[in-house]
Amino acid sequence: MLKPHSGQEATGRDVHEILGDLDDGTVVAILRLHPTVAQLEEVRLRLNGGDDTLGQRPLNGVVTEMLDMLKVDEEELAPSPVR
């Protein structure tokens, strides 16, 4: 469910509330994109496997950039395979 102010530009607080505990550098990078609250919510849905609920809508630039940023962060945190 979208927040009442979903069309407004997101704040740092919105980023933390919607996307969770991110490091300050990632939050700043996201805010530089000037995303709306709705775009943050779309990113959260897509990260949680909600592509089907979005009807395969094409991604817009800001959402794509945020997803790329967050996927890189996840990959950096993933444990390396044991050899």
ZADOVO-713228 format. One record per residue (C-alpha): x negated, y, z; residue number from 1; residue in one letter. Coordinates in steps of 0.25 Angstrom, whole numbers, plus 5000, padded with zeros to 4 digits. Layout:
N
<rec east="X" north="Y" up="Z" seq="NUM" type="a"/>
...
% end
This chain:
83
<rec east="5000" north="5000" up="5000" seq="1" type="m"/>
<rec east="4994" north="5013" up="4996" seq="2" type="l"/>
<rec east="4992" north="5024" up="5007" seq="3" type="k"/>
<rec east="5001" north="5036" up="5006" seq="4" type="p"/>
<rec east="4989" north="5045" up="5001" seq="5" type="h"/>
<rec east="4984" north="5035" up="4991" seq="6" type="s"/>
<rec east="4983" north="5046" up="4980" seq="7" type="g"/>
<rec east="4974" north="5054" up="4988" seq="8" type="q"/>
<rec east="4959" north="5054" up="4988" seq="9" type="e"/>
<rec east="4953" north="5044" up="4998" seq="10" type="a"/>
<rec east="4945" north="5048" up="5010" seq="11" type="t"/>
<rec east="4934" north="5041" up="5017" seq="12" type="g"/>
<rec east="4945" north="5036" up="5027" seq="13" type="r"/>
<rec east="4953" north="5030" up="5016" seq="14" type="d"/>
<rec east="4941" north="5023" up="5010" seq="15" type="v"/>
<rec east="4939" north="5016" up="5024" seq="16" type="h"/>
<rec east="4953" north="5013" up="5026" seq="17" type="e"/>
<rec east="4956" north="5007" up="5013" seq="18" type="i"/>
<rec east="4942" north="5001" up="5009" seq="19" type="l"/>
<rec east="4937" north="4997" up="5023" seq="20" type="g"/>
<rec east="4924" north="4999" up="5030" seq="21" type="d"/>
<rec east="4914" north="5005" up="5019" seq="22" type="l"/>
<rec east="4901" north="5011" up="5021" seq="23" type="d"/>
<rec east="4900" north="5026" up="5020" seq="24" type="d"/>
<rec east="4893" north="5026" up="5007" seq="25" type="g"/>
<rec east="4904" north="5018" up="5000" seq="26" type="t"/>
<rec east="4915" north="5027" up="5006" seq="27" type="v"/>
<rec east="4907" north="5039" up="5001" seq="28" type="v"/>
<rec east="4906" north="5033" up="4987" seq="29" type="a"/>
<rec east="4920" north="5030" up="4987" seq="30" type="i"/>
<rec east="4925" north="5043" up="4991" seq="31" type="l"/>
<rec east="4916" north="5050" up="4980" seq="32" type="r"/>
<rec east="4925" north="5043" up="4970" seq="33" type="l"/>
<rec east="4937" north="5051" up="4976" seq="34" type="h"/>
<rec east="4946" north="5039" up="4976" seq="35" type="p"/>
<rec east="4961" north="5040" up="4980" seq="36" type="t"/>
<rec east="4966" north="5031" up="4992" seq="37" type="v"/>
<rec east="4974" north="5023" up="4981" seq="38" type="a"/>
<rec east="4961" north="5020" up="4974" seq="39" type="q"/>
<rec east="4955" north="5015" up="4987" seq="40" type="l"/>
<rec east="4967" north="5006" up="4990" seq="41" type="e"/>
<rec east="4965" north="5000" up="4976" seq="42" type="e"/>
<rec east="4951" north="4997" up="4978" seq="43" type="v"/>
<rec east="4955" north="4990" up="4991" seq="44" type="r"/>
<rec east="4965" north="4982" up="4984" seq="45" type="l"/>
<rec east="4956" north="4978" up="4973" seq="46" type="r"/>
<rec east="4945" north="4974" up="4983" seq="47" type="l"/>
<rec east="4955" north="4966" up="4990" seq="48" type="n"/>
<rec east="4958" north="4958" up="4978" seq="49" type="g"/>
<rec east="4971" north="4966" up="4975" seq="50" type="g"/>
<rec east="4969" north="4967" up="4960" seq="51" type="d"/>
<rec east="4981" north="4959" up="4957" seq="52" type="d"/>
<rec east="4990" north="4969" up="4966" seq="53" type="t"/>
<rec east="4985" north="4980" up="4957" seq="54" type="l"/>
<rec east="4990" north="4974" up="4944" seq="55" type="g"/>
<rec east="4976" north="4974" up="4938" seq="56" type="q"/>
<rec east="4976" north="4989" up="4937" seq="57" type="r"/>
<rec east="4964" north="4995" up="4930" seq="58" type="p"/>
<rec east="4954" north="5001" up="4940" seq="59" type="l"/>
<rec east="4951" north="5016" up="4940" seq="60" type="n"/>
<rec east="4937" north="5022" up="4941" seq="61" type="g"/>
<rec east="4937" north="5025" up="4956" seq="62" type="v"/>
<rec east="4943" north="5012" up="4960" seq="63" type="v"/>
<rec east="4933" north="5004" up="4951" seq="64" type="t"/>
<rec east="4921" north="5013" up="4957" seq="65" type="e"/>
<rec east="4926" north="5010" up="4971" seq="66" type="m"/>
<rec east="4928" north="4995" up="4968" seq="67" type="l"/>
<rec east="4914" north="4994" up="4962" seq="68" type="d"/>
<rec east="4908" north="5001" up="4975" seq="69" type="m"/>
<rec east="4915" north="4992" up="4984" seq="70" type="l"/>
<rec east="4911" north="4979" up="4977" seq="71" type="k"/>
<rec east="4897" north="4983" up="4977" seq="72" type="v"/>
<rec east="4897" north="4985" up="4992" seq="73" type="d"/>
<rec east="4904" north="4972" up="4994" seq="74" type="e"/>
<rec east="4893" north="4965" up="4985" seq="75" type="e"/>
<rec east="4882" north="4972" up="4993" seq="76" type="e"/>
<rec east="4888" north="4966" up="5006" seq="77" type="l"/>
<rec east="4890" north="4952" up="5001" seq="78" type="a"/>
<rec east="4881" north="4942" up="5007" seq="79" type="p"/>
<rec east="4871" north="4937" up="4996" seq="80" type="s"/>
<rec east="4872" north="4922" up="4993" seq="81" type="p"/>
<rec east="4863" north="4913" up="5000" seq="82" type="v"/>
<rec east="4853" north="4905" up="4991" seq="83" type="r"/>
% end
